[in-house]
């Protein structure tokens, strides 16, 4: 019987983002499956000698071994070849963002690499570019094991929690001017793409592909990738700003950065805080009745805040995604935001106006469902199956 694989996890010190936390929790899930896991933490204070020794140690292991990293950030090369290919060391890269934002990095992907994307629609982008490697698999965001016990509704002092940055101060007219310039045809294509993106759950890649084609705009994959990034940035900022300004009548906490020059006017019910380290944000989720997650770039996947919030017993009010239709339809902890911002408070009140006992019962069902379907444990099981088929299928079990 083969010994379990050895896994080298390369992560980045990102206290205000979730990358370090997610890869740490993925490591815990792998350890519970009896894998030998070694971590390396990149930072602005690098220890390259330690990294080289850890990399060599796992590479020289004669049994099954592989590397996990995030977003294809660490494309080391030697003599014109990927270091992973030189050492015959399989690499799994967890692509946490839209791959359109990582095109240059993914073009340098190793031949012995496999990637996991958090949204099933993102496979389209991978297929379009034909990046190197052994292919791509769905690897949705997940979360840690649910806590044995979470606070009841009555014990939660925050009605609505919103965590997330507003990374653009542009209104839609300014954004159209910045994206399309003086070209009226391109401007119209962007405008129609934006209108479709705020009123449906199509992938941004498919929307822009279709609008450019209909308008007769010549758009190779690199151009479309750049356009997706422009649209995604504006869409997220527009939705977060608009929804935040519509919240009133409930105790709302907002943690996040705002773009310089952003004029954000909110009701007295909204308390605005500075950005919070992700580990601390997860603790605040445990005090919150609803975690509001506004990440409309995931139309067939979901942001990690959805699952970390569920693990802490919060209800999730999120952008509509085909990936979570069952959870929304069966009220398994997830509810969808309306496209019409004026109806957001109706959605909030439809949850919070219920009796506490009913919400506590719903919470119990939601946490149990989450634990069975959406933890990092389920995610790494799928990844390990794919890695075994691709890299170790010829070995004796």
C-alpha angles and dihedrals in degrees: 000000000000120000114244116270122269114235128202111198117201112194138164129238100249108151095170094046127054102241098098092044093048095049090046090053091046087054090053090051091051092048090054085057088055097253118148104240128193121186132209120189116205117204143152086278098062126197101195095168091058091047092051092050093048092047092050092046095056092040093055093051107115095212130066113311138159145168129241120199137153132257095348089277097145107061100160117184137190127188090353095305133102111264088227091057092046092053094038088234115154114229129203114194118196105215102204096173135053104291087228085077092053103045097123092048094046092051085064094050116137121254089235092053133108125193134208121209124203096217122052090218090061089075085077090065092049091051092047094055098034091217117199120265139064095302139268133283133192109265105169123198113269140172144229125281112291116260115259088242131013129194118274122243091262091054094055112093098187118072097192129014124194119185118180144090127261098221102181132051094193122115117218096268091051091047092052090052093049094046102040103025115195095334106113094193093052091044091054091049091052092046093052090046091053092048091052092046095056094050107042148028101249117131114262090232093058093043093053093042090055096043094049091048093048091049094048092242113157104233125169118193093268091054092048091049090054090048091051090055092050092048095043094051093050095042094053094046092045094050095044093048095045095046094044090053090050095056115104141136095044134075104266128183120196121191117183151092124269126210113257109268093026111147103207116178115185135171123265088255091069118081112200116211134179120262114291130214108258095242089055091046089057089055090052089052087063089060093049130090093200129024108203110209117189108184106130094173090082106075097156099024136035141240119258091244087069092062098037088052091050090050088058094048098254122141113240123225104187144157113283114271129175088221093069102037092117092051091050096044094049095038093241094160098295129099127175126238116236117246088229105078092203088068097052094099089051088059092047093049093046087064102037097042090068118100115271091241091057092049091049090053091048089049092055092053092045096051092047091050091047091052091052098046117017113040124112086254091069091044096052092046089062092045093050091049090053093046091049092051094048103038110017106029093114094057126097112254 
